């Protein structure tokens, strides 16, 4: 079984678009369970997720939940042997392509996790997107090829056993929790590059803040984690 875990917070508008092409037949073919881990939405996201066939895990009332906590909560109830953590505004080019890659990961005894390739969907793509997303993909490919370990948080594919062995996401990190987890996973085994598996991420963060500011946040948080053991950002800015 594959567990698809989507953390949400007020994503009623985007969630149906993300899951639009994930039909029941595909889920049955690949034995996929859909888990939505909600952080206290006020826009009806949990009810909508249930209508879309998801098992919904809601944060405790009055308890603020960051994305690391949300992902861990989803993993805690997952029954699959492999976990796919997917952001609510992110979707694969092909669901069968993504699930097939997850199944292949289980067959690779040396690999503990995988990192797909990212792009902006053609309908929303600009020239700057092509440059920057290819740059991100190249960094991921090189780091994993050299055995350093990296995978962007928009879509992370991890063997369940390895996820818990590594300790899951650090709930104290408001940012760079994805970077931190893959560094720990690399100590357990190989991070597999999935160059042929394409995932479309939303450009909304880049459109609002611009690539230079977003890259500064990525870099400062990664370096702070390496040198100080904690994130540079006190919170990760949300976008609507």
Secondary structure, 3 states (H helix, E strand, C coil): CEEEEEEECCCHHHHHHHCCCCCHHHHHHCCEEEEEEECCCCCCHHHHHHHCCCEEEECCCCCCCCHHHHHHHHHHHCCCCEEEEECCCCEECCHHHHHHHHHHHHHCCCEEEEEEEEEECCCCCCHHHHHHHHHHHHHHHHHHHCCCCCCCCCEEEEEHHHHHHCCCCCCCCCCCHHHHHHHHHHCCCEEEEEEEEEEEECCHHHHHHCHHHHHHHHHHHHHHHHHHCCCCCCCCCCCC
